[in-house]
Amino acid sequence: MHILFLTDNFPPEVNAPANRTYEHAKHWVAQGHNVTIITCAPNFPKGIVFSGYQNKLIQFEVVDGINVIRVWSFLSPNSGFLLRLFDHISYAVMAIFGAFFVRSVDVVIGTSPQFFTIMAAFVVSKVKKRKFVFELRDLWPASLKAVGLTQNDYLINSIEKVELFLYRRADLIVAVTDSFKKNLISRGIDCKKIKVVTNGVSMDAFTPQKKNRELLKELDLQHDFVCGYLGTHGLAHGLTTVLDTAELLERQNITDVKILFLGDGARKDELIADAEKRKLSNVIFLPTVGKDRIVDYWSVLDVSIVHLKKDDLFKEVIPSKIFESIAMGKPVVHGVEGESAMLIKRIGAGLVVPPEDPECMLDAILKLKTNKLLYRQLSQAASQGAVEFRRDKLAGRMLSYLVEYGLR
């Protein structure tokens, strides 16, 4: 089977869409299938092309047996609305152009949350007269409203009509949460064509290990209880709450707890400025690191922090950083409601706190710091529970759905 996959994120980018697509495609190739990815020059989240790449009209490469076509796109940072809109539209148009260089396709897959990527995949599927698969990673455009990018109801309603059209025309929908599946069914989408394949983790790379002593020394964290937020510093994440927690720690004169922020995003500069204004000495901000280094940074953590704004929409998501955290055996302080909170409770991988509640976040951190028995129990449960979310197992499940639905 020849799978054509449209995504505007792909390694060497290190965000969740890039990792998921790469790991799935690698597994499919290992199973004897042909996979072609149409993406753009790696630039997320700053809108700056990575070293060694160019934003050219079209370029070809092979990554671990995966055929990769990179097309030109208008580049912008992961912030603002209009510039990102131009970015998404330009990629979608050029992805359709790039698809003309791909022959003998059996199925076309498009992945959200970039809505226009899905539109492009639908167009390509029609041109090539092949089956169309919608990988649903985010409820767009509802997420635009949730993070405050637009409150224009006319715009939201108009886009939702196109969204529903694409759901209905998809031959198969692969959602990343059960909540997304329920949402679509409640809106009249046929439940028989909706399957769930959650995000996961490559357990070849992410596994419990000793702290990286060199990195601890470099960061001057040898004697501290280290909490960390590793991931996108975006509009949805409500990371001011984590700074509020850091401020509470300082007010209580707790000096041996540090909070590490690693990553980039639309709110990164604001968070740094806010921390400086508050004169917080217990937070460290670091830029995104490559896949070859991220495990070292996970290793130095005692606890990971997962947080999203308090909004009903986020009750339906499962932040992908959960899976790397639990695979490393790091207990999670989980400030998200809904399906992801139930997951953490089910496998016993951490403590769930209300979103946007720094006092409860502080209590959870201190409980994990002082209660060694509880900490060990949660750590062991996390690493054991991670087996359920092995990336190769999930990639195989998605492949079985493609075969099941006759996408050959």
Secondary structure, DSSP 4 states (H G I P E B T S, - for coil): -EEEEE-S--TT--SHHHHHHHHHHHHHHHTT-EEEEEEE-S-TTTT-PPTT----SEEEEEETTEEEEEE------S--SHHHHHHHHHHHHHHHHHHTT--S-SEEEEESSSHHHHHHHHHHHHHHT-EEEEEESS-TTHHHHHTTS---HHHHHHHHHHHHHHHHH-SEEEESSHHHHHHHHHTT--GGGEEE----B-TTT-------HHHHHHHT-TTSEEEEEES---TTS-THHHHHHHHHHHHTT--SEEEEEE---TTHHHHHHHHHHHT-SSEEEE----HHHHHHHHHT-SEEEEE--S-GGGGG---THHHHHHHTT--EEEE--THHHHHHHHHT-EEE--TT-HHHHHHHHHHHHH-HHHHHHHHHHHHHHGGGGBHHHHHHHHHHHHHHTT--
